[in-house]
Amino acid sequence: MNNPPGLMISAPSSGTGKTTVMLGVLRALAEDGLRVQPFKSGPDYIDPAFHRAAAGRASYNLDSWAMGPGLINTLGQKANGADIVIAEGSMGLYDGVATLGEAGFGSSAETAALMGWAVVLVLDVSGQAQSAAATALGFAQYNKALPFAGVILNRVASPRHERLIRRGMEHVGLPVFGSLPRNGDLALPERHLGLVQAVEHPDLEQAICTYAQFLRDNVDLGALKLAATGANTPAAVSSPRVSAPAQRIALAQDAAFSFTYPHLLDQWRAAGAEILPFSPLADQAPDPSADLVWLPGGYPELHAGKLAAAQQFMTGLRHHAKTRPVHGECGGYMALGRHLIDKTGTAHEMAGLLGLVTSFEKREFHLGYRQARLKSPLPGYATGAKLRGHEYHYSTISDQPDAPLADVGDANGNPVLETGSRSGTTTGTFFHLIAEAGS
């Protein structure tokens, strides 16, 4: 099995510019003729689509809290045939949760250590000079067993600023792969859940080309490639046996419903399922031959009026639910309810398959890992199954009259109110499913 060398692009915290660096490196190396395999550490829904656009290969999430060793091992094999792996961390390098998951606490450092990839730290050096070296040294020495390749300086104000920072890095013996001058034009557009989706970017290809040239002009890509470390050969771990939730799955896919983990779709297809995409925003009904309709998360709150008016979609969805299962995650869950109240206080009628009413009028932040024990079946999972997932939204529940779908807790086991619900053939959760516990 080919285990190409890899790098983990990480940072001390969110907002340092690591996604820009990641996309620029992916495209620049791909332009140089390398087969580059991207990964995302952690439960991010949006970044993998950007990675795919930049590298030309599907990107997969690796999650040491929600995934067991078998699934991590299986996903690591997606790099077979690649020349190099470039992975993007989430939050700060060592940030995770307090309670051990299937393989760890969920930090990017754990992912790098599990896979044998050296860490490149992207440092926002605005407002710092030699002190930046102390920050980098702390990250390099916090876990001395973790391979630490060096740093890329970001938001450098001037040549003098760069000289001062490099002097500090030389003093502590840390390699500097490049220095990126401050450039506000390179920021990716954002909204309340983070970056806009790749499908919505007004000119994604041009943006990625610009990032690649920016990295070429300011980073030693040759040194970066040489710093990649050989991937670990994972211990022999059985791959999880995953069955598809149905044979023919009608999957909503458009700007309102797009947050689907790539590894789940791969697992469904490997188990023999056929994915039948459709667009609610284009007023398309799910395929009448589908055994299951699955509405992923996304941004239905930005399109609530259009969804409410999509009569072919709504009629087809309601007809399907009379005899066959429908499931929604987060935004998909909201669309299955009675009403979705937007930020102006306007109530938009949704499918009404669940009694759920959600509101964005008063936003409340919900973020974190979720562990769930099913109180009734979910497509693909029996009553009592233990699931791992992640929740990230700003909506609040105004009404939820249906039976709870699961007992749900956060990463530390503390109960949360967003239990999901079930009515007839329809189920929904606020958490996005990542894996069954132990897989």
N, C-alpha and C positions, 0 to 999 in steps of 0.2 A: 504494500500500500504506500502510495506517495504521500509523505508528510512535509509539505513545503514549509520553509521558514516563514515567520510572521512577526508583525509588530502590532502592539496595542496603542492606538492614539488616545491618550487620556489627558487629564488636566486636574488641577487642584479643586475645581468647582465647575458648576454649569456656567455658561455665558462667557467662556474664555475664547471662543472661536474654533473649537476643535472640529466642528462639523465642516466648516469652510476648509480647514486643513485636510480633513479626511477626503472630501470630494475632490480637492485639487490633486492630492497624492494618487487617489484611485485613477483619475483620468490621465494624469501625466504618465504613470507607469503603464497603463493600458495603451496609450499612444506610442510608447517605446516598444511595444510588441509583447509585453508580458501578459500572461494570463493571471489576472488578479482576482482573488477570492475575498469578497468583503464579508464581515460579520458585525453584529451589533451586540455588545454586552448589555444585558438587562432587558426590561420589558417595553422598550420603545416601539410604538406602532408606526411612526412616520419615517424615521431615518432609513430603514431598509429600502424603501422605494427610491430614495435619492441615491443610495449606494448602487442600486441596480442600474440606474440611469447613467451613473458615472463610470462603472466598471464593465457593464455589459454582462454581468453574471448575477444571479439571484443572491441576495444577502439574507442571512439567517440570524435570528436572535439566539444567543447562548446565555442561559440564566442559571447561576449556581444556587439560587434559592428555590426556584420553582421546578427545575428540571433535575431528574436523577442522573447518575453517571451513565446509564445506558443511553438515554436520549442525547446527552451532551456528546457522548462518543459517536453516536450515529450522525449528528449534525456536523461534528468535526470532519467527518468523512466527505462532506460536501466540497472540501478543498482538494480532493483527489484530482489530479490533472492540472492543478494550478501551479504557477511558478512562485507565487508569494501570497501570503495572507496579510491583509490590512484590516484590523478590527477597530471599531470605535467604542470607547467607553461611555458610560453614563454617569452623570453627576461628577463627584470627585473620585479620584482613583481608588481610595479605600472606603468610600461610602457604601454602606449596606444596611441591614436590619439587625436587630438585637438577638433574634432567635435563629438558630441554625435551620436551614432548609434541607432539601434532599442532598445537596452536595456542598453547601456553604451558606454564607450570609448575603450573597447577591452582589458583591462588589466587583468592579472591573479588575482589580488586582487579583482576585481569585480566578477569574476567567483566564487572565494572562498566565497565571501560575499553572492552572490545569492544562492549558494548551501549549505551554512552553514558549510563549511569545514575549519578546522584549518590549518594555514600556518606553514610549516617547511621550514626554510631558509637554503639553502646549501651555506656555506661561503667558498670561496677560501681564505685561510688565509696566503698564501705564501707572505712573505715580511711584515707581521704584527705580533703583539703580542697582548697586551691588547687593542690596538686600534680597533681590530676586534669587541670588545664588543660595542664600540661607533657606528660602522656601524650597527650592529644587533639591537641596541636599537633604532636607528633612524627609521629602518624599522618597528619595533614593535609599535612605538608610532606615526608614520605618520598618521595612521588611527586607533584610539583606539577602534573603533567599530568592527574592523576585528579581529577574534580570532587568536592569535599568539601562537603557541604551543612551539616553541623553535628552536634550530639550530643544524645542523650537520656540523662539521668542516671538510674541505677537504684540501688536499695537505699540511698536517702537516709534518714539517721537522724532528722533534725529540721529545722524551718524555719531554724535557725541554720546547720546543716550545709549546707543548700541555698544560703543567702546567701553563705557563704564560697566555695563551688564556683563559683557564678555570677560572683562578683567575679573569680576567676581566669580564667574563660572570657572575660569582658569585656576583661580585660587583654590577652589574645592575639587578640581579635577573632573568636572562634568563636561562632556562634549556638547557643543552647540551645532545643530544641523542647519540652522537658518535663522534669519531675522526678518520678520514681516513688518513692514512699515504700516503705520496707522492708515486705514483706508475704509472709511465709512460706506463707500459704495459697494463693498463686498458682503454686506450683511444680508442674510437670507430673510425674506419677509416672514413675519410671525403673526399669530393670533392667540386666543386665550388658551389653547392646548399646546402652544409651542409653534414650531414651524408650520407654514401652510403646507398642504399636501403637495407631493411632487406633481400630481396630475393638474393642480391648479396654478402652478408657477407660470407666470406670463411668458417666460422665455428660458426654460430650464437648460436647454442645450447650450445656449450662449453663456448663461451664468456659469455652468460647469467648465466650459472652455476658458472662461476668464479666470476662474479659480486655478485651473491647471497652469496657465501661463504665469499667474502670480506666484505659484509655488516654484515653477522653473526658474523664475527670475531671482528668487530670494532664499531658496533652500537647496542644499547639496543632496540631490536625489540619489546620486551614486553612493554617498556615505550612508544615506538612509537605508538603501537596499542592503548594503554590507552589514548593517547593524541588526538585520532581521535574524532571529535565532531559530534553529531547527525545532520543529514542533515535537512535543512529547509523543511517544508512542503509547497511546492509552492502554491501561491494563485491560485484559480481556473481560469485557462486560457484555452480557447479553443485551441485544437491542430490544426495546420494548415492543411487545406485540400490540398493535393498535388496529382496531376495527373502525370502519367508517360508520358515521351515524346513520347513513342511508345509502342506497345504491345510486340514486339520481338526486343530486342536491342542487336546487335552484339557489344561487348565491347572488345577493344584491351587490352590485359593484358600480359605484359612481362617486361623485364628489360628496354625496351625503352619507355613503356607506362604503368605507374603504379600509377600515382597520382590521385586517385579517392577518394572523401570523402565518408567514410562508410555510413554516414547518408543518402546520396543521393541514394545509391544503395538500402538501406533498404526501403526508401520511394517509389522507383520505384517498388520494389517487392510487397510492401504492396498495391500498386495501381493496382496490377495484371500483371505487366510486367514480362517477362521472359528474363533473362540475358544470352547471348550466348557468352562466352569468346572465344577469338582466339588470336594467337600470330603472329604478323607481322614478328618478328625476325626468327620464324620458317617457314616463307614463307607460312603461312596459310591465305587463303582468308576468308573474313567474311561470315557467314552462308548465303547462297543464299535466305533463307526464311525470313531473318531479315527485319523489317520495317525501321530500323534506324541503321546506323553505327556510333559509338561514339569512338573517339580516345582521350584518356586522355593525360595529360602532362606526362613528364618523362625526359628521356635523349636520344632523337633521335640523338643529335649531336655526341654522343659517338658511334653510330651504323649507321651513315649515309650511309657508303658504303654498308653495309649489307642490309639496307632497300632499297637502290636504286636497288640492284640486286634481290630483292624479287619479282619476276615477277608474281607469283600466287597471292600474296597479292595485288600488284598494279593493276593487271588486274581485280581481283574481286572487288576491291574498285571502280575502274572507271566504271565497269559495273553497280554496285549498284547505283552510283550517276546519272546514266542516267534517272532513274525514281523515286528514293527514297532519302530521306535526309541523309546527312553525316555531322557530326559536329566534330570539333577538338578543344581542349583546349591547349594552350601554345605549348608544344612539339608536340601534335597532330595537332595543327594549322600549325606548321612549316612543318610537313610531308604532309599536303594537298596542300602546295604551289608548285611553279615551281622548285626552287632550295634551298638547304640548304648548305651554305658555312661553312666548318669546320674551326678550328683554324689555319690550315696550309694554308688556302686560296683555298683549293680544293672545287669546286662546285659539289654537288651531286644532280642528278635529283630526284625530289620527284614526288608526284602523279599528279601534274599539274591541280588539280581541282580548285585551286585558283591561281591568278597571283603572290602571295606573294613570295618574295625572302628574306631569312633571313641569317644573317652571324654571326659567332663567331670569325671571324678573328680579329676584334677589339671589345673586350667585353665591354659592357655597362650595369651597374647594374640597374635593374628595380625591385623595391620592394614596396609593399604597398597594402592597401585595394583599391578596385575599386567599384564605383557605376555606373550603366549603365542604360540607357533608350533605349530600342530597337527601331531602325528605320525600321526594318523589322522583320518578325517572326524568332524565334529560336525554334527548336524542344521542345515542351512543353510550350512555352511562346509566347504570341501574341505581335504584334507591340504595342509599348507603355509601355510594361511591365517594371517595375523597378527592377533591379537585384543587388544583393550584391555579391562581390567576392574578390579574392586576386590574385595578380600578383607577380611572383618571377622568374626572369630569367636574363641571361646575353647576350642574342642575340640582334642584331640590325636589323632594317628593311631596306633592300636595295631597295625594290620595293613593292608597294602595290596598284595595278591599279584598284582593284575591289571596288564596292560601300561599304562604311562603314556600319557595322552591327548595331552600336549603338553610341550614344553620351556617352562617358566614362569620368569619373572624378575620382580624388583620394578621400580619405576619407573626405577632406575638401571642395570638390566640384570643385577643380581646374581641368580644362580639361587636359587630357593626349592624346598623339598622337596615342597610340595603341587602335584604335577603333574597332578592329576586322573587318571582311569583309564577303561579301556574293557574290556568283556567282552561278546562277541556283539553284540547290538543296543543294549546299554545303555552310556551314557557319563555321566560326572559330573565336576564341577570344584568346587574350593573358591572360585574367584573368580566374581563376578557379572559376566556379560558386559555391557559398555556399548556397544561399537562395534567394527567391524573397523577396523584401522589404516588411516588415509588417508581414512576416510569423513567 
